[in-house]
């Protein structure tokens, strides 16, 4: 399997406009078995009620049967079970818990798709990617703030991102790289399976099912086309000063040298997201003065101590005594979502 994925990666790296026509057959029996082994043994069961331990009994037979149904086209994704987990701000975060076989198929398919998209995703994208942790994103942000002429930070919050993704646009984006109808239909089965809550199945044309195995990659693909490529182009063509970008899933921080750039980008970003069914949260998105010289500049204007912002659970503060040459008094605080 690794050799096949290596070939996919090589083609994806060398031919950026290549549309892959034969991906589905890479979801093999061995690949499905590996996907099952990678699942968490204590993960919450979906609507099927199946646990990892229960499925492990007579595993070989079950995987062969799943493979057969998958490749005969009779595999059907089941609705995900809706659960809620508390957020630090006291609200509830809705998650979708997929049935066990859906988790297996999603993990197997996503491994194939990752071989393509890991060659496409830009360097400032960190969320839920192999070998790219939250700390890597935080380090990149601190390096950007300390090495570039950053004087302003735009802390962008996309309202209900995972529930707002347009499935129609998502499929259109996927087709830029995937021209395998069976793989596209498989993804559509997950998206259209619906959510079971209080005995009622709801099917929506928006959302990626936050909490599912496939959701992180699909969400990254969406923002790759909606935000990343657009923001990189804006930085090259329209920014008049230094500009840094760090994105971890839907948590986005953009640093600017000039306030005029920051405000123009903010306006343009708001319109760009709206075109693709996304909205910036009006209360949580904000522009603050932040950078190596922010403390001095605020003091000169009588504005008091520099403002802080939170990224991935860390609060970033100015180090006024050493002008941000070290990681700006980063202290841990639960992320408010």
Helices and strands as residue ranges (DSSP letters): H 2-14, G 24-26, H 29-38, H 52-56, H 59-72, E 80-86, E 92-97, H 100-120, H 134-147, E 152-157, H 161-164, H 167-174, H 181-192, E 195-197, E 200-202, H 215-223, I 224-228, H 229-237, E 243-248, E 251-256, H 259-275, E 286-289, H 294-300, E 309-311, E 314-316, E 331-332
